[in-house]
Amino acid sequence: MDDFFEIVFRMAPEEALSKITTVLARLLTDLDNEARERFLMNLIGQSEGDKVSSLVHL
């Protein structure tokens, strides 16, 4: 796991997110709906601040 972080942290943020998105898309297709939902809810739960207002750009 440390190797993964090391590789990602050497990339530009935009490139790292692009690569992570590709990997996540492949992994999520292999999960059942319940596992996928649990993962996404955990991801949302780890973000800070007001989740609704952060989605709205006024």
PDB file of N, CA, C and O in Angstrom, chain B, residues numbered from 101:
ATOM      1  N   MET B 101       0.822  -1.183   0.000  1.00  0.00           N
ATOM      2  CA  MET B 101       0.000   0.000   0.000  1.00  0.00           C
ATOM      3  C   MET B 101       0.872   1.255   0.000  1.00  0.00           C
ATOM      4  O   MET B 101       0.525   2.255  -0.628  1.00  0.00           O
ATOM      5  N   ASP B 102       1.990   1.203   0.695  1.00  0.00           N
ATOM      6  CA  ASP B 102       2.892   2.348   0.718  1.00  0.00           C
ATOM      7  C   ASP B 102       3.428   2.655  -0.675  1.00  0.00           C
ATOM      8  O   ASP B 102       3.625   3.819  -1.025  1.00  0.00           O
ATOM      9  N   ASP B 103       3.665   1.613  -1.469  1.00  0.00           N
ATOM     10  CA  ASP B 103       4.141   1.816  -2.836  1.00  0.00           C
ATOM     11  C   ASP B 103       3.108   2.580  -3.655  1.00  0.00           C
ATOM     12  O   ASP B 103       3.450   3.461  -4.444  1.00  0.00           O
ATOM     13  N   PHE B 104       1.846   2.233  -3.458  1.00  0.00           N
ATOM     14  CA  PHE B 104       0.759   2.902  -4.165  1.00  0.00           C
ATOM     15  C   PHE B 104       0.737   4.388  -3.833  1.00  0.00           C
ATOM     16  O   PHE B 104       0.678   5.228  -4.731  1.00  0.00           O
ATOM     17  N   PHE B 105       0.785   4.713  -2.542  1.00  0.00           N
ATOM     18  CA  PHE B 105       0.787   6.112  -2.125  1.00  0.00           C
ATOM     19  C   PHE B 105       1.994   6.856  -2.670  1.00  0.00           C
ATOM     20  O   PHE B 105       1.885   8.009  -3.088  1.00  0.00           O
ATOM     21  N   GLU B 106       3.113   6.213  -2.664  1.00  0.00           N
ATOM     22  CA  GLU B 106       4.335   6.843  -3.166  1.00  0.00           C
ATOM     23  C   GLU B 106       4.194   7.196  -4.647  1.00  0.00           C
ATOM     24  O   GLU B 106       4.572   8.289  -5.067  1.00  0.00           O
ATOM     25  N   ILE B 107       3.659   6.284  -5.420  1.00  0.00           N
ATOM     26  CA  ILE B 107       3.453   6.523  -6.856  1.00  0.00           C
ATOM     27  C   ILE B 107       2.466   7.662  -7.076  1.00  0.00           C
ATOM     28  O   ILE B 107       2.712   8.553  -7.889  1.00  0.00           O
ATOM     29  N   VAL B 108       1.356   7.635  -6.356  1.00  0.00           N
ATOM     30  CA  VAL B 108       0.317   8.652  -6.526  1.00  0.00           C
ATOM     31  C   VAL B 108       0.821  10.032  -6.123  1.00  0.00           C
ATOM     32  O   VAL B 108       0.552  11.017  -6.809  1.00  0.00           O
ATOM     33  N   PHE B 109       1.549  10.105  -5.016  1.00  0.00           N
ATOM     34  CA  PHE B 109       2.014  11.410  -4.535  1.00  0.00           C
ATOM     35  C   PHE B 109       3.089  12.027  -5.422  1.00  0.00           C
ATOM     36  O   PHE B 109       3.360  13.223  -5.313  1.00  0.00           O
ATOM     37  N   ARG B 110       3.699  11.245  -6.286  1.00  0.00           N
ATOM     38  CA  ARG B 110       4.671  11.792  -7.242  1.00  0.00           C
ATOM     39  C   ARG B 110       3.995  12.429  -8.448  1.00  0.00           C
ATOM     40  O   ARG B 110       4.633  13.175  -9.191  1.00  0.00           O
ATOM     41  N   MET B 111       2.722  12.144  -8.650  1.00  0.00           N
ATOM     42  CA  MET B 111       1.980  12.666  -9.804  1.00  0.00           C
ATOM     43  C   MET B 111       1.398  14.043  -9.497  1.00  0.00           C
ATOM     44  O   MET B 111       1.231  14.427  -8.339  1.00  0.00           O
ATOM     45  N   ALA B 112       1.099  14.765 -10.557  1.00  0.00           N
ATOM     46  CA  ALA B 112       0.334  15.997 -10.405  1.00  0.00           C
ATOM     47  C   ALA B 112      -1.060  15.614  -9.913  1.00  0.00           C
ATOM     48  O   ALA B 112      -1.553  14.543 -10.265  1.00  0.00           O
ATOM     49  N   PRO B 113      -1.704  16.455  -9.113  1.00  0.00           N
ATOM     50  CA  PRO B 113      -3.020  16.105  -8.568  1.00  0.00           C
ATOM     51  C   PRO B 113      -4.044  15.699  -9.619  1.00  0.00           C
ATOM     52  O   PRO B 113      -4.794  14.745  -9.413  1.00  0.00           O
ATOM     53  N   GLU B 114      -4.085  16.405 -10.735  1.00  0.00           N
ATOM     54  CA  GLU B 114      -5.059  16.080 -11.787  1.00  0.00           C
ATOM     55  C   GLU B 114      -4.792  14.705 -12.378  1.00  0.00           C
ATOM     56  O   GLU B 114      -5.721  13.937 -12.629  1.00  0.00           O
ATOM     57  N   GLU B 115      -3.519  14.397 -12.600  1.00  0.00           N
ATOM     58  CA  GLU B 115      -3.158  13.093 -13.148  1.00  0.00           C
ATOM     59  C   GLU B 115      -3.478  11.981 -12.151  1.00  0.00           C
ATOM     60  O   GLU B 115      -3.992  10.929 -12.532  1.00  0.00           O
ATOM     61  N   ALA B 116      -3.174  12.215 -10.876  1.00  0.00           N
ATOM     62  CA  ALA B 116      -3.443  11.219  -9.839  1.00  0.00           C
ATOM     63  C   ALA B 116      -4.933  10.915  -9.758  1.00  0.00           C
ATOM     64  O   ALA B 116      -5.326   9.751  -9.683  1.00  0.00           O
ATOM     65  N   LEU B 117      -5.767  11.959  -9.773  1.00  0.00           N
ATOM     66  CA  LEU B 117      -7.213  11.741  -9.725  1.00  0.00           C
ATOM     67  C   LEU B 117      -7.708  10.986 -10.941  1.00  0.00           C
ATOM     68  O   LEU B 117      -8.594  10.139 -10.827  1.00  0.00           O
ATOM     69  N   SER B 118      -7.153  11.278 -12.093  1.00  0.00           N
ATOM     70  CA  SER B 118      -7.542  10.571 -13.310  1.00  0.00           C
ATOM     71  C   SER B 118      -7.222   9.082 -13.206  1.00  0.00           C
ATOM     72  O   SER B 118      -8.048   8.238 -13.554  1.00  0.00           O
ATOM     73  N   LYS B 119      -6.030   8.767 -12.729  1.00  0.00           N
ATOM     74  CA  LYS B 119      -5.628   7.365 -12.578  1.00  0.00           C
ATOM     75  C   LYS B 119      -6.466   6.665 -11.523  1.00  0.00           C
ATOM     76  O   LYS B 119      -6.897   5.529 -11.721  1.00  0.00           O
ATOM     77  N   ILE B 120      -6.701   7.342 -10.391  1.00  0.00           N
ATOM     78  CA  ILE B 120      -7.503   6.754  -9.320  1.00  0.00           C
ATOM     79  C   ILE B 120      -8.931   6.510  -9.794  1.00  0.00           C
ATOM     80  O   ILE B 120      -9.532   5.490  -9.456  1.00  0.00           O
ATOM     81  N   THR B 121      -9.474   7.437 -10.573  1.00  0.00           N
ATOM     82  CA  THR B 121     -10.825   7.275 -11.104  1.00  0.00           C
ATOM     83  C   THR B 121     -10.925   6.041 -11.991  1.00  0.00           C
ATOM     84  O   THR B 121     -11.903   5.297 -11.922  1.00  0.00           O
ATOM     85  N   THR B 122      -9.924   5.830 -12.815  1.00  0.00           N
ATOM     86  CA  THR B 122      -9.904   4.661 -13.695  1.00  0.00           C
ATOM     87  C   THR B 122      -9.884   3.369 -12.876  1.00  0.00           C
ATOM     88  O   THR B 122     -10.622   2.428 -13.171  1.00  0.00           O
ATOM     89  N   VAL B 123      -9.043   3.332 -11.856  1.00  0.00           N
ATOM     90  CA  VAL B 123      -8.945   2.140 -11.005  1.00  0.00           C
ATOM     91  C   VAL B 123     -10.246   1.915 -10.257  1.00  0.00           C
ATOM     92  O   VAL B 123     -10.740   0.789 -10.202  1.00  0.00           O
ATOM     93  N   LEU B 124     -10.813   2.978  -9.677  1.00  0.00           N
ATOM     94  CA  LEU B 124     -12.059   2.846  -8.928  1.00  0.00           C
ATOM     95  C   LEU B 124     -13.207   2.369  -9.812  1.00  0.00           C
ATOM     96  O   LEU B 124     -14.022   1.550  -9.388  1.00  0.00           O
ATOM     97  N   ALA B 125     -13.270   2.874 -11.022  1.00  0.00           N
ATOM     98  CA  ALA B 125     -14.337   2.463 -11.934  1.00  0.00           C
ATOM     99  C   ALA B 125     -14.275   0.955 -12.180  1.00  0.00           C
ATOM    100  O   ALA B 125     -15.306   0.283 -12.197  1.00  0.00           O
ATOM    101  N   ARG B 126     -13.084   0.436 -12.367  1.00  0.00           N
ATOM    102  CA  ARG B 126     -12.942  -1.007 -12.598  1.00  0.00           C
ATOM    103  C   ARG B 126     -13.288  -1.804 -11.353  1.00  0.00           C
ATOM    104  O   ARG B 126     -13.937  -2.845 -11.444  1.00  0.00           O
ATOM    105  N   LEU B 127     -12.859  -1.324 -10.188  1.00  0.00           N
ATOM    106  CA  LEU B 127     -13.152  -2.034  -8.950  1.00  0.00           C
ATOM    107  C   LEU B 127     -14.644  -2.005  -8.610  1.00  0.00           C
ATOM    108  O   LEU B 127     -15.208  -3.012  -8.184  1.00  0.00           O
ATOM    109  N   LEU B 128     -15.267  -0.863  -8.799  1.00  0.00           N
ATOM    110  CA  LEU B 128     -16.683  -0.729  -8.455  1.00  0.00           C
ATOM    111  C   LEU B 128     -17.574  -1.618  -9.316  1.00  0.00           C
ATOM    112  O   LEU B 128     -18.625  -2.059  -8.850  1.00  0.00           O
ATOM    113  N   THR B 129     -17.184  -1.889 -10.549  1.00  0.00           N
ATOM    114  CA  THR B 129     -17.993  -2.759 -11.396  1.00  0.00           C
ATOM    115  C   THR B 129     -17.992  -4.201 -10.887  1.00  0.00           C
ATOM    116  O   THR B 129     -18.909  -4.967 -11.185  1.00  0.00           O
ATOM    117  N   ASP B 130     -16.966  -4.567 -10.122  1.00  0.00           N
ATOM    118  CA  ASP B 130     -16.887  -5.928  -9.584  1.00  0.00           C
ATOM    119  C   ASP B 130     -17.640  -6.097  -8.265  1.00  0.00           C
ATOM    120  O   ASP B 130     -17.789  -7.219  -7.779  1.00  0.00           O
ATOM    121  N   LEU B 131     -18.112  -5.004  -7.684  1.00  0.00           N
ATOM    122  CA  LEU B 131     -18.831  -5.075  -6.415  1.00  0.00           C
ATOM    123  C   LEU B 131     -20.324  -5.227  -6.650  1.00  0.00           C
ATOM    124  O   LEU B 131     -20.856  -4.798  -7.674  1.00  0.00           O
ATOM    125  N   ASP B 132     -20.994  -5.848  -5.676  1.00  0.00           N
ATOM    126  CA  ASP B 132     -22.454  -5.876  -5.754  1.00  0.00           C
ATOM    127  C   ASP B 132     -22.991  -4.515  -5.301  1.00  0.00           C
ATOM    128  O   ASP B 132     -22.241  -3.690  -4.779  1.00  0.00           O
ATOM    129  N   ASN B 133     -24.273  -4.290  -5.500  1.00  0.00           N
ATOM    130  CA  ASN B 133     -24.854  -2.978  -5.195  1.00  0.00           C
ATOM    131  C   ASN B 133     -24.656  -2.568  -3.743  1.00  0.00           C
ATOM    132  O   ASN B 133     -24.367  -1.406  -3.460  1.00  0.00           O
ATOM    133  N   GLU B 134     -24.809  -3.514  -2.822  1.00  0.00           N
ATOM    134  CA  GLU B 134     -24.678  -3.195  -1.399  1.00  0.00           C
ATOM    135  C   GLU B 134     -23.252  -2.754  -1.053  1.00  0.00           C
ATOM    136  O   GLU B 134     -23.062  -1.768  -0.341  1.00  0.00           O
ATOM    137  N   ALA B 135     -22.269  -3.471  -1.548  1.00  0.00           N
ATOM    138  CA  ALA B 135     -20.871  -3.130  -1.276  1.00  0.00           C
ATOM    139  C   ALA B 135     -20.507  -1.794  -1.913  1.00  0.00           C
ATOM    140  O   ALA B 135     -19.787  -0.991  -1.318  1.00  0.00           O
ATOM    141  N   ARG B 136     -21.007  -1.558  -3.124  1.00  0.00           N
ATOM    142  CA  ARG B 136     -20.739  -0.293  -3.817  1.00  0.00           C
ATOM    143  C   ARG B 136     -21.357   0.880  -3.048  1.00  0.00           C
ATOM    144  O   ARG B 136     -20.725   1.922  -2.875  1.00  0.00           O
ATOM    145  N   GLU B 137     -22.589   0.695  -2.593  1.00  0.00           N
ATOM    146  CA  GLU B 137     -23.267   1.746  -1.828  1.00  0.00           C
ATOM    147  C   GLU B 137     -22.533   2.014  -0.508  1.00  0.00           C
ATOM    148  O   GLU B 137     -22.364   3.168  -0.114  1.00  0.00           O
ATOM    149  N   ARG B 138     -22.104   0.958   0.164  1.00  0.00           N
ATOM    150  CA  ARG B 138     -21.380   1.100   1.433  1.00  0.00           C
ATOM    151  C   ARG B 138     -20.070   1.885   1.209  1.00  0.00           C
ATOM    152  O   ARG B 138     -19.730   2.767   1.997  1.00  0.00           O
ATOM    153  N   PHE B 139     -19.347   1.558   0.137  1.00  0.00           N
ATOM    154  CA  PHE B 139     -18.112   2.266  -0.182  1.00  0.00           C
ATOM    155  C   PHE B 139     -18.376   3.749  -0.416  1.00  0.00           C
ATOM    156  O   PHE B 139     -17.678   4.603   0.131  1.00  0.00           O
ATOM    157  N   LEU B 140     -19.382   4.051  -1.229  1.00  0.00           N
ATOM    158  CA  LEU B 140     -19.682   5.442  -1.551  1.00  0.00           C
ATOM    159  C   LEU B 140     -20.143   6.220  -0.323  1.00  0.00           C
ATOM    160  O   LEU B 140     -19.775   7.382  -0.153  1.00  0.00           O
ATOM    161  N   MET B 141     -20.941   5.593   0.526  1.00  0.00           N
ATOM    162  CA  MET B 141     -21.383   6.265   1.746  1.00  0.00           C
ATOM    163  C   MET B 141     -20.200   6.520   2.679  1.00  0.00           C
ATOM    164  O   MET B 141     -20.137   7.573   3.315  1.00  0.00           O
ATOM    165  N   ASN B 142     -19.271   5.583   2.771  1.00  0.00           N
ATOM    166  CA  ASN B 142     -18.068   5.798   3.581  1.00  0.00           C
ATOM    167  C   ASN B 142     -17.229   6.932   3.008  1.00  0.00           C
ATOM    168  O   ASN B 142     -16.670   7.733   3.758  1.00  0.00           O
ATOM    169  N   LEU B 143     -17.140   7.002   1.701  1.00  0.00           N
ATOM    170  CA  LEU B 143     -16.385   8.065   1.050  1.00  0.00           C
ATOM    171  C   LEU B 143     -17.014   9.425   1.343  1.00  0.00           C
ATOM    172  O   LEU B 143     -16.309  10.383   1.661  1.00  0.00           O
ATOM    173  N   ILE B 144     -18.319   9.507   1.238  1.00  0.00           N
ATOM    174  CA  ILE B 144     -19.029  10.750   1.534  1.00  0.00           C
ATOM    175  C   ILE B 144     -18.881  11.100   3.011  1.00  0.00           C
ATOM    176  O   ILE B 144     -18.710  12.268   3.361  1.00  0.00           O
ATOM    177  N   GLY B 145     -18.947  10.103   3.867  1.00  0.00           N
ATOM    178  CA  GLY B 145     -18.838  10.335   5.297  1.00  0.00           C
ATOM    179  C   GLY B 145     -17.478  10.845   5.715  1.00  0.00           C
ATOM    180  O   GLY B 145     -17.362  11.489   6.758  1.00  0.00           O
ATOM    181  N   GLN B 146     -16.445  10.580   4.936  1.00  0.00           N
ATOM    182  CA  GLN B 146     -15.100  11.026   5.262  1.00  0.00           C
ATOM    183  C   GLN B 146     -14.841  12.463   4.848  1.00  0.00           C
ATOM    184  O   GLN B 146     -13.859  13.068   5.277  1.00  0.00           O
ATOM    185  N   SER B 147     -15.716  13.014   4.016  1.00  0.00           N
ATOM    186  CA  SER B 147     -15.521  14.404   3.613  1.00  0.00           C
ATOM    187  C   SER B 147     -15.936  15.312   4.760  1.00  0.00           C
ATOM    188  O   SER B 147     -16.765  14.940   5.590  1.00  0.00           O
ATOM    189  N   GLU B 148     -15.365  16.485   4.799  1.00  0.00           N
ATOM    190  CA  GLU B 148     -15.649  17.413   5.883  1.00  0.00           C
ATOM    191  C   GLU B 148     -16.637  18.473   5.436  1.00  0.00           C
ATOM    192  O   GLU B 148     -16.783  18.743   4.244  1.00  0.00           O
ATOM    193  N   GLY B 149     -17.301  19.060   6.389  1.00  0.00           N
ATOM    194  CA  GLY B 149     -18.183  20.191   6.108  1.00  0.00           C
ATOM    195  C   GLY B 149     -19.582  19.768   5.724  1.00  0.00           C
ATOM    196  O   GLY B 149     -19.937  18.590   5.771  1.00  0.00           O
ATOM    197  N   ASP B 150     -20.356  20.745   5.349  1.00  0.00           N
ATOM    198  CA  ASP B 150     -21.745  20.546   4.963  1.00  0.00           C
ATOM    199  C   ASP B 150     -21.800  19.946   3.557  1.00  0.00           C
ATOM    200  O   ASP B 150     -21.386  20.583   2.589  1.00  0.00           O
ATOM    201  N   LYS B 151     -22.306  18.734   3.452  1.00  0.00           N
ATOM    202  CA  LYS B 151     -22.284  18.013   2.186  1.00  0.00           C
ATOM    203  C   LYS B 151     -23.214  18.624   1.140  1.00  0.00           C
ATOM    204  O   LYS B 151     -22.901  18.625  -0.051  1.00  0.00           O
ATOM    205  N   VAL B 152     -24.348  19.139   1.585  1.00  0.00           N
ATOM    206  CA  VAL B 152     -25.300  19.705   0.621  1.00  0.00           C
ATOM    207  C   VAL B 152     -24.797  21.036   0.075  1.00  0.00           C
ATOM    208  O   VAL B 152     -24.810  21.257  -1.136  1.00  0.00           O
ATOM    209  N   SER B 153     -24.358  21.915   0.958  1.00  0.00           N
ATOM    210  CA  SER B 153     -23.919  23.229   0.480  1.00  0.00           C
ATOM    211  C   SER B 153     -22.641  23.137  -0.335  1.00  0.00           C
ATOM    212  O   SER B 153     -22.379  23.996  -1.177  1.00  0.00           O
ATOM    213  N   SER B 154     -21.844  22.107  -0.097  1.00  0.00           N
ATOM    214  CA  SER B 154     -20.616  21.981  -0.879  1.00  0.00           C
ATOM    215  C   SER B 154     -20.909  21.582  -2.319  1.00  0.00           C
ATOM    216  O   SER B 154     -20.055  21.749  -3.190  1.00  0.00           O
ATOM    217  N   LEU B 155     -22.098  21.061  -2.580  1.00  0.00           N
ATOM    218  CA  LEU B 155     -22.482  20.673  -3.931  1.00  0.00           C
ATOM    219  C   LEU B 155     -23.038  21.853  -4.728  1.00  0.00           C
ATOM    220  O   LEU B 155     -23.125  21.801  -5.954  1.00  0.00           O
ATOM    221  N   VAL B 156     -23.409  22.905  -4.022  1.00  0.00           N
ATOM    222  CA  VAL B 156     -24.039  24.049  -4.667  1.00  0.00           C
ATOM    223  C   VAL B 156     -23.038  25.187  -4.748  1.00  0.00           C
ATOM    224  O   VAL B 156     -22.464  25.597  -3.739  1.00  0.00           O
ATOM    225  N   HIS B 157     -22.835  25.694  -5.953  1.00  0.00           N
ATOM    226  CA  HIS B 157     -21.950  26.839  -6.161  1.00  0.00           C
ATOM    227  C   HIS B 157     -22.798  28.045  -6.509  1.00  0.00           C
ATOM    228  O   HIS B 157     -23.353  28.137  -7.604  1.00  0.00           O
ATOM    229  N   LEU B 158     -22.891  28.965  -5.569  1.00  0.00           N
ATOM    230  CA  LEU B 158     -23.714  30.149  -5.795  1.00  0.00           C
ATOM    231  C   LEU B 158     -22.883  31.322  -6.237  1.00  0.00           C
ATOM    232  O   LEU B 158     -23.419  32.405  -6.472  1.00  0.00           O
TER     233      LEU B 158
END
